[in-house]
Amino acid sequence: MPRVGLDRSRVVAAAASLADGRGLAQLSLAAVAQELGVKTPSLYNHVAGLDALQHEVCLLALEELTARLSAAAVGRSGAEALQALGSAYRAYALEHPGRYAATLRSPDAQDEVLADVAGRVLTVVTDALRGYGLAGDDEVDAVRALRAALHGWVSLEQAGGFGLPRDVEQSFHRMLDRLDTSLRRAG
């Protein structure tokens, strides 16, 4: 019988918090159970196992990221949208490193739920880039370039990889300015 007050969303929230604090690779059912004050087998009333729990953390993170990106980009276009989108993406990844890590894999085509949630993130990004007039392969290339630039930046920043004596914030926005220039040329 499921423990009173314990439900799937509470289990996933605890897992997401632990992933942020310890790293996604360190997430375990035992750690989640300890965090919630239950025995590990109790979690199976709410999730099918560690893979299912990581999947749920991914869904949660993608929903949160979609909301964050949407709020940042709404009513903006061009360079302004790109700066807002990039800043929101970076902030989310830095605030929630474990959740962010859960989002990095491309969804399995047979996982319709994950594909749908990931598709919402993609829609926000393509809507924000619409002002550049890109379509087809150019749009796909732009989305990939933006994601690669942002992920690369966040990965280096999380690892302490920016040691040169230049303000990191200024460099980040200049990178986005350069992407804007490139996207305007491509469009």
FIGU-833987 format. One line per field, with one value per residue: residue in one letter; chain; x, z, y of N, C-alpha, C in turn. Coordinates in steps of 0.001 Angstrom, whole numbers. Layout:
<tidos>
r <- A_...
c <- A_...
n.east <- X_...
n.up <- Z_...
n.north <- Y_...
ca.east <- X_...
ca.up <- Z_...
ca.north <- Y_...
c.east <- X_...
c.up <- Z_...
c.north <- Y_...
</tidos>
This chain:
<tidos>
r <- M_P_R_V_G_L_D_R_S_R_V_V_A_A_A_A_S_L_A_D_G_R_G_L_A_Q_L_S_L_A_A_V_A_Q_E_L_G_V_K_T_P_S_L_Y_N_H_V_A_G_L_D_A_L_Q_H_E_V_C_L_L_A_L_E_E_L_T_A_R_L_S_A_A_A_V_G_R_S_G_A_E_A_L_Q_A_L_G_S_A_Y_R_A_Y_A_L_E_H_P_G_R_Y_A_A_T_L_R_S_P_D_A_Q_D_E_V_L_A_D_V_A_G_R_V_L_T_V_V_T_D_A_L_R_G_Y_G_L_A_G_D_D_E_V_D_A_V_R_A_L_R_A_A_L_H_G_W_V_S_L_E_Q_A_G_G_F_G_L_P_R_D_V_E_Q_S_F_H_R_M_L_D_R_L_D_T_S_L_R_R_A_G
c <- A_A_A_A_A_A_A_A_A_A_A_A_A_A_A_A_A_A_A_A_A_A_A_A_A_A_A_A_A_A_A_A_A_A_A_A_A_A_A_A_A_A_A_A_A_A_A_A_A_A_A_A_A_A_A_A_A_A_A_A_A_A_A_A_A_A_A_A_A_A_A_A_A_A_A_A_A_A_A_A_A_A_A_A_A_A_A_A_A_A_A_A_A_A_A_A_A_A_A_A_A_A_A_A_A_A_A_A_A_A_A_A_A_A_A_A_A_A_A_A_A_A_A_A_A_A_A_A_A_A_A_A_A_A_A_A_A_A_A_A_A_A_A_A_A_A_A_A_A_A_A_A_A_A_A_A_A_A_A_A_A_A_A_A_A_A_A_A_A_A_A_A_A_A_A_A_A_A_A_A_A_A_A_A_A_A_A
n.east <- 839_596_2474_978_650_2816_3512_3691_4556_5823_7906_9313_9995_11706_13735_14617_15610_17684_19262_20062_21620_23554_24267_23223_24183_24667_22235_20009_17695_17797_18889_16860_14769_15826_15928_13205_12415_11577_11469_13360_11874_9304_9166_8588_5892_5312_7094_8627_11254_14797_15449_12928_12424_14465_13589_11199_12264_13529_11271_10007_12012_12148_9599_9745_11859_10722_8676_10243_11767_9718_8508_10624_11034_8639_6872_9117_11589_14073_17346_16813_15072_16772_18821_17304_16279_18676_19800_17860_17958_20604_20529_18651_19993_22253_21127_19806_21487_21432_18856_18966_20976_19551_18001_19427_19662_18496_15082_13730_12213_10009_9056_6530_5481_7732_8778_6748_6854_9510_9245_7769_9615_11267_9480_9143_11727_12023_9955_10939_13109_11967_11882_14173_13737_14248_14013_13153_16023_17831_16644_16695_19475_20114_18801_20191_22787_22459_21685_23989_25928_24933_24819_27514_28631_27390_28310_31083_31082_29931_31938_33951_35470_36151_38615_39999_40823_38322_35072_32653_29927_29690_31089_29425_27096_28169_28794_26206_25460_27089_26056_23546_24253_25189_22854_21157_22440_22158_19428
n.up <- 0_-877_745_2803_1636_21_-3326_-6923_-8026_-5867_-5413_-7818_-7682_-5469_-6501_-8624_-7224_-5792_-7971_-8922_-6777_-6349_-8798_-11849_-12511_-10047_-9003_-7327_-6464_-3801_-2607_-3092_-1666_925_1185_1222_3448_3450_2763_152_-1517_-1328_-3176_-5571_-5795_-7068_-9139_-11807_-11575_-11594_-14212_-15125_-13271_-13857_-16404_-15740_-14361_-16479_-18063_-16302_-16144_-18824_-19113_-17246_-18378_-20835_-19955_-18792_-20994_-22701_-21240_-21252_-23959_-25025_-26932_-28034_-30634_-33095_-32345_-29705_-28805_-29068_-27210_-24828_-24791_-24775_-22342_-20507_-20898_-20143_-17445_-16362_-16732_-15121_-12608_-12193_-12496_-12513_-13412_-15872_-17118_-17475_-19651_-21996_-23836_-27035_-27710_-27798_-30671_-30309_-27867_-27163_-25320_-24244_-26640_-27330_-25210_-25467_-27995_-27493_-26318_-28521_-30234_-28935_-29238_-32070_-32679_-31450_-33078_-35439_-36533_-38003_-40469_-41327_-42720_-43162_-43731_-43019_-40761_-39000_-38798_-37558_-35070_-34036_-33935_-32114_-29822_-29451_-29011_-26662_-24912_-24897_-23765_-21214_-20185_-20026_-18260_-15956_-15317_-14517_-16509_-17536_-17224_-18000_-17674_-18147_-18134_-17700_-18188_-20042_-22172_-22751_-23734_-25952_-27477_-28127_-29604_-31824_-32834_-33521_-35624_-37481_-37895_-38989_-41414_-42560_-42898
n.north <- -1176_2222_4806_7242_10510_10294_10435_10064_12547_13753_11970_12235_14953_14917_13301_14912_17105_15878_15037_17514_18371_16357_15353_13909_11370_10269_9756_7655_5052_4336_6625_8476_7296_7460_10244_10801_9471_6817_3264_1757_-161_933_2942_1758_1672_3944_4536_2685_1941_2829_3753_4569_6555_8416_9080_10377_12569_13814_14507_16319_18292_19153_20237_22324_23784_24492_26222_28233_29154_29971_32057_33856_34475_35394_37759_38842_39257_38357_39549_40317_38306_36115_36729_36734_34123_32622_33477_32603_29832_29264_30124_28311_25846_26232_26633_24244_21746_18882_18190_19478_17945_15615_16203_16029_13901_12865_12318_9011_7795_6198_6829_8457_10297_11627_12611_14397_16293_17202_18234_20510_22240_22586_23890_26356_27384_27439_29200_31514_31975_32572_35154_35389_34375_31775_28487_25003_22998_25019_26129_23933_23606_26035_25802_23614_24689_26781_25331_23763_25762_26980_24777_24013_26295_26354_23901_24323_26483_25346_23563_25201_26318_28829_30743_33000_36505_38059_39403_36989_37131_39235_38096_35942_37203_38457_36230_35414_37654_37310_34944_35921_37676_35797_34269_36198_36646_34116_33995
ca.east <- 0_1409_2557_139_1414_3848_2949_4653_5139_6744_9083_10051_10564_12854_14784_15139_16402_18918_20068_20677_22605_24615_24558_22307_24835_24638_20846_19675_16441_18110_19059_15532_14040_16377_15476_11774_12179_10887_12332_13457_10763_8115_9172_8040_4462_5192_7926_8978_12667_15659_15281_11640_12570_15251_12684_10289_13048_13687_9998_9850_12978_11743_8426_10236_12648_9765_8040_11255_12090_8515_8371_11711_10994_7335_6822_10421_12031_15440_18425_16239_14579_17931_19457_16418_16249_19983_19968_16957_18501_21800_20131_18031_21024_23133_20344_19343_22416_21024_17682_19451_21672_18538_17347_20367_19476_17410_14060_13474_11035_8879_8615_5663_5331_8956_8858_5806_7364_10697_8757_7318_10824_11667_8537_9491_12964_11783_9143_11824_14020_11162_12218_15339_13302_14853_13060_13725_17336_18450_16064_17251_20873_20138_18422_21314_23917_22118_21760_25391_26617_24469_25251_28956_28888_26969_29207_32346_30857_29732_33210_34943_36356_36394_39579_40617_40375_37291_33767_31977_28605_29878_31469_28237_26217_28848_28601_24855_25489_27703_25051_22545_24817_25206_21478_20633_23047_21577_18029
ca.up <- 0_-939_1963_2773_1359_-968_-4643_-8017_-8193_-4751_-5672_-8927_-7171_-4630_-7401_-9349_-6271_-5557_-9191_-8948_-5711_-6397_-10185_-12363_-12472_-8675_-8603_-7082_-5738_-2369_-2178_-3099_-536_2145_1215_1534_4716_3215_2298_-1311_-2194_-1341_-4378_-6704_-5899_-7782_-10349_-12134_-11329_-11785_-15569_-15171_-12459_-14656_-17462_-15124_-14104_-17794_-18416_-15427_-16547_-20113_-18877_-16589_-19357_-21784_-19296_-18616_-22306_-23196_-20520_-21647_-25376_-25452_-27350_-28528_-31887_-33505_-31357_-28360_-28481_-28933_-25923_-23745_-24830_-24331_-20907_-19762_-21024_-19306_-16038_-15951_-16656_-13982_-11379_-12086_-13315_-12655_-14292_-17199_-17660_-17870_-20897_-23112_-24856_-27996_-27343_-28604_-31515_-29831_-26605_-27619_-24263_-24223_-27917_-27261_-24292_-26105_-29125_-27008_-26195_-29890_-30753_-28332_-29861_-33476_-32666_-31122_-34204_-36631_-37077_-38882_-41791_-41662_-42939_-43580_-43209_-42379_-39425_-38200_-38528_-36597_-33760_-33562_-33618_-30866_-28713_-29250_-28407_-25286_-24109_-24730_-22810_-19884_-19747_-19622_-17079_-14822_-15001_-14149_-17663_-18011_-16294_-18494_-16936_-18879_-17541_-18354_-18630_-21285_-23222_-23100_-24578_-27235_-28246_-28675_-30658_-33014_-33377_-34162_-36908_-38357_-38237_-39906_-42738_-43090_-43243
ca.north <- 0_3438_5621_8432_11716_10026_10170_10107_13881_13995_11132_12858_16211_14566_12813_16067_17876_15120_15099_18841_18484_15343_14991_12895_10051_9778_9516_6253_4845_4339_8016_9099_6728_8055_11640_10820_8778_5548_2186_1753_-837_1790_3788_997_1977_5212_4471_1299_1702_3985_4289_5273_7759_9359_9518_11348_13777_14433_15145_17472_19315_19712_21087_23529_24531_25069_27363_29281_29718_30665_33326_34752_34854_35902_39145_39291_38649_38662_39555_40395_36958_35239_37037_36292_32663_32129_33756_31721_28472_29214_30218_27048_24806_26483_26461_22854_20963_17477_18165_19836_16774_14625_16628_16098_12857_13036_11335_7823_8043_5409_7405_9544_11306_12416_13326_15510_17309_17776_19014_21819_23059_22906_24894_27654_27846_27805_30423_32634_32198_32830_36466_35311_33940_30481_27395_23723_22634_26182_26245_22827_23932_27137_25257_22799_25571_27473_24370_23394_26900_27144_23634_24115_27366_25913_22829_24936_27301_24443_22915_26207_26405_30193_31309_34224_37691_38808_39150_35865_37587_39986_37143_35164_38016_38662_35003_35480_38679_36705_34028_36771_38109_34630_33902_37225_36365_32874_34238
c.east <- 890_1350_1715_1026_2517_3159_4043_5327_6118_8029_9950_10700_11786_14026_15433_16034_17730_19834_20767_21810_23794_25091_23654_22902_24810_23226_20604_18335_16682_18251_17716_14723_14521_15903_14018_11427_11377_11914_12264_12299_9474_8030_8551_6516_4233_6000_8390_10445_13468_15515_13990_11714_13382_14416_11735_11008_13261_12415_9763_10755_12592_10521_8848_11008_11742_9119_9015_11572_10915_8367_9429_11518_9690_7407_8127_10721_13479_16432_17899_15732_15746_18632_18612_16393_17555_20188_19090_17468_19689_21426_19522_19093_21936_22404_19980_20234_22019_19829_18114_20132_20678_17902_18203_20181_18325_16366_13966_12181_9805_8344_7800_5510_6556_9103_7931_6344_8604_10299_8272_8497_11253_10761_8841_10729_12719_10907_10013_12758_13278_11524_13422_14978_13912_13766_13832_15052_18030_17934_16622_18697_20991_19809_19576_22500_23668_22244_23203_26165_26221_24927_26761_29317_28586_27916_30543_32185_30678_31042_34293_35933_36628_37316_40225_40026_39434_35965_33021_30623_28714_30233_30272_27343_26862_28745_27219_24745_26058_26767_23945_23022_24798_23798_20849_21183_22421_20139_17912
c.up <- 0_362_1783_2571_344_-2285_-5692_-8117_-7060_-4915_-6754_-8465_-6302_-5486_-8155_-8447_-5978_-6775_-9292_-7934_-5842_-7804_-10618_-12268_-11074_-8166_-8440_-6351_-4233_-1841_-2121_-1918_777_2290_1652_2837_4569_2842_767_-1987_-2256_-2604_-5578_-6808_-6781_-9073_-10557_-11872_-11629_-13179_-15680_-14378_-13215_-15812_-16933_-14800_-15410_-18214_-17597_-15884_-17874_-19975_-18219_-17570_-20388_-21189_-19170_-19948_-22875_-22545_-20964_-23058_-25810_-25773_-27887_-29872_-32152_-32369_-29928_-27906_-28240_-27593_-24758_-23647_-24293_-22839_-20061_-19764_-20071_-17826_-15557_-15754_-15448_-12654_-11129_-12897_-13512_-13571_-15723_-17855_-18149_-19219_-22140_-24187_-25772_-27694_-28337_-29382_-31028_-28484_-26928_-26581_-24251_-25518_-27912_-26387_-24888_-27300_-28715_-26797_-27583_-30495_-30209_-29021_-31303_-33579_-32391_-32274_-35495_-37312_-38002_-40286_-42247_-41841_-43311_-42912_-42517_-40957_-38503_-37831_-37484_-35191_-33192_-33156_-32293_-29686_-28406_-28574_-26942_-24406_-23864_-23693_-21384_-19347_-19270_-18342_-15830_-14373_-14581_-15268_-18199_-17037_-16759_-17798_-17746_-18258_-18346_-18915_-19951_-22437_-23685_-24057_-25917_-28100_-28895_-29758_-31951_-33653_-34101_-35540_-37919_-38819_-39183_-41312_-43382_-43564_-44436
c.north <- 1249_4224_6885_9658_11528_9699_10344_11484_14202_13180_11773_14161_15934_14097_13975_16905_17180_15152_16448_18951_17560_15028_13861_11493_9440_9493_8023_6181_4889_5766_8732_8593_7335_9504_11754_10105_7503_4491_2145_1026_-7_2632_3080_1126_3206_5275_3040_961_2952_4591_5093_6572_8815_9913_10587_12655_14534_15165_16403_18611_19955_20610_22399_24412_25192_26315_28527_29953_30500_32027_34333_35303_35514_37398_39698_38631_39045_38580_39576_39023_36006_35463_36513_34775_32082_32321_32844_30282_28310_29226_28906_25971_24990_26296_25003_21917_19500_17328_18459_18633_15717_14953_16420_15038_13204_11962_10185_8066_7283_5906_8649_10650_12219_13219_14543_16635_17976_18639_20389_22771_23523_23981_26278_28229_28266_29044_31647_32973_32567_34153_36460_34813_32626_29424_26132_23419_23798_26369_25164_23133_25032_26647_24442_23660_26296_26525_23991_24525_27054_25997_23687_25166_26905_24837_23383_25759_26432_23808_23913_26473_27797_30918_32598_35448_38595_38430_38079_36289_38350_39053_36323_35962_38345_37414_35015_36547_38106_35679_34810_37220_36975_34237_34924_37010_35138_33089_35135
</tidos>
